[in-house]
Amino acid sequence: MKPWTFSRKVSASIALTALAVTAVVSGFVYITFKHWTDSQETRLLDAKLRQFELQIGEVEFLPSLLKPGFGKGSGAAAVLKPDLSGFASDLDDGQVLQMLDSSDRVLAEVGEGEQEADAVGYKAEKELSLPIYGLVRLQLTDSGHSQGATAEKEVGRLLLLGLLLAAGMATAAGGIVARSALKPIRSMIGEVRSIGTNSLSRRLHVPAAEDELQQLGETFNGFLHKLELSFDQQRRFIADASHELKTPLAIIEGHTHMIQRWGKKSPEVLDESLVFMMDETRRMKALIAQLLLLAEAESQAADGGDETCNLRNTLNELLPQTVHVNPEVQLEYDGSPEGQAMLVRMPGSASYQVLRNIVENALKYTPEGGSVTIRHHFADGQVILTVADTGIGISPEQLPHIFDRFYRTEASRTRTRGGSGLGLAIAKAIMERYGGSITIDSTQGQGTTVTLRFLGG
């Protein structure tokens, strides 16, 4: 037995809906036609019976009323039998005309048809007073074989046949419509199945029409985008970690071999190797902490993360610590507590990390006697902060790569100054995570200006 798939459910739903609509319409047409036919038949019977009443009341009809015979009445009516055969030509098939006395005895009858109560389709009655017979009742019945009743039955049969045909057509149409409607979904399923971990950059084809399928495609493409970013972030983290950790691990391994070979006999070699190993261990620890911080910074901020901080307080906390990075450089900033608050949409810890990386870089790469100046202003709902130094600057060829991971410009920007090449990448990732931006303008040999744009709080 084939599984009851979604397409089959859709097809069955369409077929049942179409069948239900057809049944309701057919039933409405039949009931309306039957009601109209019944009304017409009743009016026709009433009109015909009225005509018979008028004829019976005429003088010319007296011989037919007083015709001798064995009547069913009492008194004179017992030897007289009304003759209604003159009306036979006016009766349709299935119609019967009867004359009944006050005791419901049939005095006369003409016509062919069944007179059982359940066989009578339509009936009309009239009372009149006749000589000898007294008060009698004329009754005209139709068993349903008249032209109107036949038409009603024929219409009913046609509607039933139409309902059966509609059921078959609805089933076929339901299957066709379901296949046509689900074709884009089947196409999406095929595309999704073809997307693997190595092809997350692919996207589903989104229909041009603005409908639910377009929304489904765009939603899934958005999910693929987030998944791709997550995989890329994981790959970068692994690649960066393995790339940067190779050197310190190689140094530690080399000194471990030295200790194994000469350390037991030479305390100097042992001490020297342990110092190198401790330094590289601390370097790896700091590097791993920065990689984790970068991975966190590149992830999207949590919904509803509207935490704010005062950049003035962050700078007042940071600058006394960073001034020792290069005491020979003059650091200029108006950090008085009574100054105007610089509220931004960013946690205090994140703003501290950004400013620390920027200010330390400015101090680190500014020669003795130079200066680092920090300024800020407000514009278009943003807090714009600049850190300008008179340091060595960056060449135009190197400037586009300054935010790349582990990128170092020239020999002066090397590991000897304690840098890992992740500081600016971390700062950029944090700024973008909280809706801000960072730009760098630099002239080689003259200095560098870093512009940070924070969303105002």
Secondary structure, DSSP 8 states (H G I E B T S, - for coil): -----HHHHHHHHHHHHHHHHHHHHHHHHHHHHHHHHHHHHHHHHHHHHHHHHHHHTSGGGHHHHT-BS--SSSGGGGSB----GGGGGG--TTEEEEEE-TT--EEEEEE-S--SGGG--EEEEEEEEETTTEEEEEEEEE-S-SHHHHHHHHHHHHHHHHHHHHHHHHHHHHHHHHHHHHHHHHHHHHHHHT--TT-TT------SS-SHHHHHHHHHHHHHHHHHHHHHHHHHHHHHHHHHHHHHHHHHHHHHHHIIIIITT-HHHHHHHHHHHHHHHHHHHHHHHHHHHHHHHHS---TT----EEHHHHHHHHHHHHGGG-TTSEEE----TTS---EESS-HHHHHHHHHHHHHHHHHTS-TT-EEEEEEEEETTEEEEEEEE-S----TTTGGGTTSTT---STTSSGGGT--S-HHHHHHHHHHHTT-EEEEEEETTTEEEEEEEEEB-
